[in-house]
Amino acid sequence: MKQAQVPILFLIDFLHIFSGTERHLFELATNLDRDRFKPFVVTFQGSPAFKRKFEQHDIPIKILNMRKIYGSRQLAMFFKLNEFIQREGITLLQTFHTNPDIYGTVLARFSRIPVIISSRRDMGLGRNRRNVWCYKLLNRYVDRIICVSEKVKQFVMDDEGVSGDKITVVYNGIETNKLDLPVNAAHERKKLSIPAGAPVMGMLANFNPVKGHRYFLDAAVIIRKKIPDLHLVMAGEGPVLEQMRQKVVQLGLERCTRFLGYTEAIAEALSVMDVVVSPSCSEGFSNTILEALYMSRPVIATDVGGNAEVIRNGETGILMPPRNADAIARRVVAVLTDNGRARKLGANGSRLVREKFLIPAMMENTMNVYDELLRKKSVYKLK
């Protein structure tokens, strides 16, 4: 006899831009073994476009239009969600980000969901003392915390006082279908009016202050003193995009800088880049680094969060201290002036990503956690 499908509810605070945790959740839900698991998604806020993405994969999704987790409306929604949980027989809840972690854990206890999993995907970015207090109070009711890197795991142990045996590290896996599409790099450069042979320094990240775009641009000024024909390509959108556009003009970089905006054409964007820089001030574990390495691009990244767990300095990429434009400039010049080294870094990085950081490995490791906890709770059923 076969096991009955286990209904899983994924709870997240927002689904707007197809990147970061939002993208991770989509790939997690759509790659589940549907013979064994039945996914549902609830988000506090979300776009109709993202809703359609899930529904195209036959994944029901509810958008609650909630901006906070406290208040009379939120309490009413709490009881409506409980009715939904009982009706669908939700057996496992997995939460993403601080407010869903807190709200979801209380909801799961009230609704008697057998298995509760909380995710940690950054180094505590944006959370306050009250959040940490809530975590310490509620973590006792969580069956497992899934962390995106060993560095994040250590942070959770230190900051929340969680025992290591309650935490499992599951690395991100990247979807490679779009990365494997044939790309004409010369054509892509021509579309961006980048001269043939001009070296290109690239960055793929949403325009949030923590991503370090300002250091990327400051480094470009220094690099162009040695490599005058350097061009810049930046993909993404976000709250500091206009500020960075203005900074480009102030620094006199407007003629050599290309802003791609939000794009899902990652292979095309990476194809024009000779070196990829990730100057984040804080990071859990970067999918952008994985994608760049997969496509054999040399990567220079800050030594923050889990970056060092994929960037082996000098072997699969180059690490540097955060918030340091001079450090970026020195390393970029070294790579752009040594083609042999650039190719070696790209080849080594690509090999590592293909071995450890693809979707099948992520899914196997995640579903192993589900299986372990479901068996412990004796909630697997046969049909």
C-alpha positions as CSV (number, residue, x, y, z in Angstrom):
1,M,0.0,0.0,0.0
2,K,1.1,3.6,-0.7
3,Q,1.5,6.3,1.9
4,A,-1.3,8.9,1.8
5,Q,-0.3,12.4,0.7
6,V,0.9,14.5,3.7
7,P,-0.7,18.0,3.6
8,I,2.1,20.6,4.1
9,L,1.4,24.3,4.8
10,F,4.1,26.8,3.9
11,L,3.6,30.2,5.7
12,I,5.6,33.3,4.5
13,D,5.2,37.0,5.1
14,F,5.3,38.2,1.5
15,L,5.5,37.0,-2.1
16,H,6.3,39.8,-4.5
17,I,9.6,39.5,-6.2
18,F,10.9,36.2,-7.6
19,S,14.1,36.1,-5.6
20,G,15.6,35.2,-2.3
21,T,13.3,33.3,0.1
22,E,10.3,33.8,-2.2
23,R,12.0,32.0,-5.0
24,H,13.3,29.3,-2.6
25,L,9.8,28.6,-1.4
26,F,8.5,28.3,-5.0
27,E,11.2,25.9,-5.9
28,L,10.6,23.9,-2.7
29,A,6.9,23.6,-3.1
30,T,6.9,22.8,-6.8
31,N,9.6,20.2,-6.5
32,L,8.0,18.2,-3.7
33,D,7.2,14.5,-4.4
34,R,3.5,14.9,-5.1
35,D,2.9,11.2,-4.5
36,R,3.9,11.8,-0.8
37,F,3.2,15.5,-0.1
38,K,0.4,17.9,-0.9
39,P,1.6,21.6,-0.6
40,F,-0.5,24.6,0.4
41,V,0.9,28.2,0.6
42,V,-0.4,31.1,2.8
43,T,1.2,34.5,2.6
44,F,0.5,37.6,4.6
45,Q,1.0,39.7,1.4
46,G,1.5,38.7,-2.2
47,S,1.1,39.7,-5.8
48,P,-1.5,38.2,-8.3
49,A,1.4,37.3,-10.5
50,F,3.0,35.2,-7.8
51,K,-0.3,33.6,-7.0
52,R,-0.7,32.6,-10.6
53,K,2.8,31.0,-10.5
54,F,1.8,28.7,-7.8
55,E,-1.6,27.9,-9.2
56,Q,-0.1,26.9,-12.5
57,H,1.6,24.1,-10.6
58,D,-1.7,23.1,-8.9
59,I,-0.6,24.6,-5.5
60,P,-3.4,26.4,-3.6
61,I,-2.4,29.7,-2.2
62,K,-4.1,32.2,0.1
63,I,-3.1,35.9,0.3
64,L,-4.2,37.3,3.6
65,N,-3.5,41.0,3.0
66,M,-2.0,41.3,6.5
67,R,0.7,43.8,7.3
68,K,1.2,42.9,11.0
69,I,0.5,39.9,13.2
70,Y,-1.1,41.6,16.2
71,G,-4.6,43.1,16.3
72,S,-8.3,42.2,16.1
73,R,-8.3,41.5,12.4
74,Q,-5.2,39.3,12.7
75,L,-7.0,37.4,15.5
76,A,-10.0,36.8,13.3
77,M,-7.7,35.6,10.5
78,F,-6.1,33.3,13.0
79,F,-9.4,31.4,13.6
80,K,-10.2,31.3,9.9
81,L,-6.8,29.7,9.3
82,N,-7.5,27.2,12.0
83,E,-10.7,26.2,10.1
84,F,-8.7,25.9,6.9
85,I,-6.0,23.7,8.7
86,Q,-8.7,21.4,10.2
87,R,-10.5,21.2,6.8
88,E,-7.4,20.3,4.8
89,G,-5.9,18.1,7.6
90,I,-2.6,20.0,7.6
91,T,0.0,17.7,9.1
92,L,3.2,19.8,8.7
93,L,3.8,23.5,8.9
94,Q,7.0,25.2,7.7
95,T,7.4,28.9,8.2
96,F,9.7,31.5,6.6
97,H,10.8,34.8,8.2
98,T,10.2,36.3,11.6
99,N,6.5,37.2,11.7
100,P,5.4,33.9,10.1
101,D,7.7,32.0,12.5
102,I,6.0,33.6,15.5
103,Y,2.4,33.7,14.3
104,G,2.7,30.3,12.6
105,T,4.1,28.5,15.7
106,V,1.3,29.8,17.9
107,L,-1.3,28.9,15.2
108,A,0.2,25.4,14.8
109,R,0.1,24.7,18.5
110,F,-3.6,26.0,18.7
111,S,-4.5,23.9,15.6
112,R,-2.6,20.9,16.8
113,I,-0.5,20.5,13.7
114,P,1.8,17.5,14.5
115,V,5.0,18.8,12.9
116,I,6.3,22.4,13.1
117,I,9.4,23.5,11.2
118,S,10.8,27.0,11.4
119,S,13.3,28.3,8.8
120,R,16.3,30.6,9.3
121,R,17.7,32.1,6.1
122,D,19.7,35.0,7.3
123,M,21.8,36.4,10.2
124,G,18.9,37.9,12.1
125,L,18.4,40.7,9.6
126,G,15.7,43.2,10.6
127,R,14.7,41.5,13.8
128,N,14.6,43.2,17.2
129,R,14.8,42.1,20.9
130,R,11.1,41.4,21.1
131,N,11.5,39.0,18.1
132,V,14.3,37.2,19.8
133,W,12.4,36.9,23.1
134,C,9.4,35.4,21.1
135,Y,11.8,33.0,19.4
136,K,13.2,31.9,22.8
137,L,9.7,31.4,24.1
138,L,8.3,29.5,21.1
139,N,11.3,27.4,19.9
140,R,10.4,24.8,22.5
141,Y,7.3,24.0,20.5
142,V,9.2,23.8,17.1
143,D,10.2,20.3,16.1
144,R,13.1,21.4,13.9
145,I,14.8,24.6,12.7
146,I,16.1,24.4,9.1
147,C,19.1,26.7,8.5
148,V,20.4,27.7,5.2
149,S,24.1,27.4,6.2
150,E,26.4,26.4,9.0
151,K,27.0,30.0,9.8
152,V,23.3,30.7,10.2
153,K,23.0,27.6,12.4
154,Q,25.8,28.9,14.7
155,F,24.1,32.3,14.9
156,V,20.7,30.7,15.9
157,M,22.4,28.6,18.6
158,D,24.2,31.7,20.0
159,D,21.3,34.2,19.6
160,E,18.3,32.1,20.5
161,G,20.0,29.5,22.8
162,V,18.9,26.6,20.6
163,S,20.6,23.2,20.9
164,G,22.5,22.1,17.8
165,D,20.6,18.8,17.7
166,K,17.4,20.7,17.0
167,I,18.8,22.3,13.9
168,T,19.4,20.9,10.4
169,V,21.4,22.7,7.7
170,V,19.9,22.3,4.2
171,Y,21.8,24.3,1.6
172,N,20.0,26.1,-1.2
173,G,19.8,24.3,-4.5
174,I,19.5,26.1,-7.8
175,E,17.2,25.3,-10.7
176,T,19.4,24.9,-13.8
177,N,16.9,24.7,-16.7
178,K,17.1,28.3,-17.6
179,L,20.9,28.4,-16.9
180,D,21.4,25.6,-19.4
181,L,19.7,27.4,-22.3
182,P,22.1,28.4,-25.2
183,V,23.1,32.0,-24.9
184,N,24.9,34.2,-27.5
185,A,27.1,36.3,-25.2
186,A,28.2,38.6,-28.0
187,H,24.6,39.2,-29.0
188,E,23.7,40.0,-25.3
189,R,26.6,42.4,-25.1
190,K,25.5,44.1,-28.3
191,K,22.0,44.6,-26.9
192,L,23.5,46.4,-24.0
193,S,25.8,48.5,-26.2
194,I,28.9,47.1,-24.5
195,P,31.9,47.2,-26.8
196,A,33.4,43.9,-27.8
197,G,36.3,43.0,-25.6
198,A,35.5,45.5,-22.8
199,P,35.8,43.8,-19.4
200,V,32.5,43.7,-17.4
201,M,32.1,43.6,-13.7
202,G,28.6,42.4,-12.8
203,M,26.3,42.2,-9.8
204,L,22.9,40.5,-9.4
205,A,21.1,41.5,-6.3
206,N,18.0,43.4,-5.3
207,F,18.7,47.0,-4.5
208,N,18.5,46.9,-0.7
209,P,21.1,48.7,1.4
210,V,22.4,45.4,2.9
211,K,23.5,44.2,-0.6
212,G,26.4,46.7,-0.8
213,H,25.8,48.3,-4.1
214,R,27.5,51.5,-2.9
215,Y,30.8,49.7,-2.4
216,F,30.5,48.0,-5.8
217,L,30.2,51.5,-7.4
218,D,33.0,53.0,-5.3
219,A,35.2,50.1,-6.3
220,A,34.4,50.7,-10.0
221,V,35.9,54.2,-9.8
222,I,39.1,52.8,-8.4
223,I,39.3,50.0,-11.0
224,R,38.8,52.3,-13.9
225,K,42.0,54.0,-13.1
226,K,43.8,50.8,-14.1
227,I,41.2,49.3,-16.5
228,P,39.6,52.4,-18.2
229,D,37.3,50.4,-20.4
230,L,35.6,48.6,-17.5
231,H,31.8,48.3,-17.8
232,L,29.3,47.6,-15.1
233,V,26.1,45.5,-15.3
234,M,23.6,45.4,-12.4
235,A,20.4,43.4,-12.3
236,G,17.7,43.8,-9.7
237,E,15.2,46.3,-8.3
238,G,14.4,47.6,-4.8
239,P,14.2,50.6,-2.5
240,V,17.7,52.1,-3.2
241,L,17.7,51.6,-7.0
242,E,17.1,55.3,-7.7
243,Q,19.7,56.3,-5.1
244,M,22.2,54.1,-6.9
245,R,21.3,55.6,-10.3
246,Q,22.0,59.0,-8.9
247,K,25.3,57.7,-7.4
248,V,26.3,56.4,-10.8
249,V,25.9,59.9,-12.3
250,Q,27.7,61.6,-9.4
251,L,30.7,59.2,-9.9
252,G,30.7,59.8,-13.6
253,L,30.0,56.2,-14.4
254,E,26.7,56.6,-16.4
255,R,28.3,55.9,-19.8
256,C,29.7,52.6,-18.7
257,T,26.9,51.3,-16.4
258,R,23.9,49.2,-17.4
259,F,20.9,48.7,-15.2
260,L,18.9,45.6,-16.2
261,G,16.1,45.9,-13.7
262,Y,14.4,42.8,-12.5
263,T,15.1,39.8,-14.7
264,E,14.5,36.1,-14.8
265,A,16.9,35.8,-17.7
266,I,19.9,35.0,-15.4
267,A,21.9,33.1,-18.0
268,E,21.7,36.0,-20.4
269,A,22.8,38.5,-17.7
270,L,25.6,36.3,-16.5
271,S,26.9,35.7,-20.0
272,V,28.0,39.3,-20.4
273,M,29.9,39.4,-17.1
274,D,33.6,38.6,-16.8
275,V,33.6,38.7,-13.1
276,V,30.7,38.6,-10.6
277,V,30.9,40.6,-7.4
278,S,28.7,40.0,-4.3
279,P,29.5,42.8,-1.8
280,S,26.8,42.0,0.7
281,C,27.1,43.3,4.2
282,S,25.1,40.3,5.5
283,E,24.0,37.1,3.8
284,G,22.5,33.8,4.8
285,F,23.5,31.8,1.7
286,S,23.5,33.4,-1.7
287,N,21.7,31.8,-4.7
288,T,23.3,34.4,-7.0
289,I,26.8,33.1,-6.1
290,L,25.7,29.5,-6.9
291,E,24.2,30.6,-10.3
292,A,27.3,32.5,-11.2
293,L,29.6,29.7,-10.3
294,Y,27.4,27.2,-12.1
295,M,28.0,29.2,-15.3
296,S,31.7,29.2,-14.6
297,R,32.0,32.9,-13.8
298,P,34.7,33.9,-11.3
299,V,33.1,35.2,-8.2
300,I,34.4,37.7,-5.6
301,A,32.2,37.8,-2.5
302,T,32.3,39.2,1.0
303,D,33.1,36.8,3.8
304,V,29.7,37.0,5.5
305,G,27.1,34.4,6.4
306,G,27.4,31.2,4.5
307,N,29.5,32.5,1.6
308,A,32.6,30.8,2.8
309,E,30.8,27.5,2.7
310,V,30.7,27.6,-1.1
311,I,33.6,30.1,-1.8
312,R,36.8,28.3,-0.9
313,N,39.1,31.3,-1.0
314,G,41.4,31.1,-4.0
315,E,40.0,27.8,-5.2
316,T,36.3,28.2,-6.1
317,G,36.2,32.0,-5.8
318,I,37.7,34.9,-3.8
319,L,36.6,36.2,-0.4
320,M,37.0,39.7,0.9
321,P,36.0,41.8,3.9
322,P,32.6,43.6,3.7
323,R,32.1,47.4,3.3
324,N,35.5,47.8,1.6
325,A,35.6,49.2,-1.9
326,D,39.4,49.0,-2.0
327,A,39.3,45.3,-1.3
328,I,36.8,44.8,-4.1
329,A,39.0,46.8,-6.5
330,R,42.2,44.9,-5.8
331,R,40.6,41.5,-6.3
332,V,38.7,42.5,-9.4
333,V,41.8,43.9,-11.0
334,A,43.7,40.7,-10.2
335,V,41.0,38.5,-11.8
336,L,40.5,40.7,-14.9
337,T,44.2,40.8,-15.6
338,D,44.8,37.1,-15.3
339,N,42.6,35.1,-17.7
340,G,44.0,31.8,-16.6
341,R,43.2,32.4,-13.0
342,A,39.7,33.6,-13.9
343,R,39.0,30.4,-15.9
344,K,40.3,28.2,-13.1
345,L,38.1,29.8,-10.4
346,G,35.1,29.5,-12.7
347,A,35.7,25.9,-13.5
348,N,36.3,24.9,-9.9
349,G,33.3,26.7,-8.7
350,S,31.1,25.2,-11.4
351,R,32.2,21.7,-10.4
352,L,31.4,22.3,-6.8
353,V,28.0,23.7,-7.4
354,R,27.1,20.8,-9.7
355,E,28.1,18.3,-7.0
356,K,26.4,19.9,-4.0
357,F,24.1,22.8,-4.7
358,L,21.4,21.7,-7.2
359,I,17.7,21.3,-6.6
360,P,17.7,17.5,-6.3
361,A,20.2,17.6,-3.4
362,M,18.1,20.3,-1.6
363,M,14.9,18.4,-2.1
364,E,16.3,15.1,-0.9
365,N,17.8,16.7,2.3
366,T,14.5,18.6,3.0
367,M,12.2,15.6,2.5
368,N,14.5,13.6,4.7
369,V,13.8,16.0,7.5
370,Y,10.1,15.8,6.8
371,D,10.2,12.0,6.8
372,E,12.2,11.8,10.1
373,L,9.8,14.1,11.9
374,L,6.6,12.6,10.5
375,R,7.8,9.1,11.6
376,K,8.7,10.4,15.1
377,K,5.1,11.8,15.4
378,S,3.7,8.6,13.9
379,V,1.5,10.5,11.5
380,Y,2.3,8.7,8.2
381,K,-0.8,6.9,7.0
382,L,-1.4,4.3,4.2
383,K,-4.0,4.3,1.6
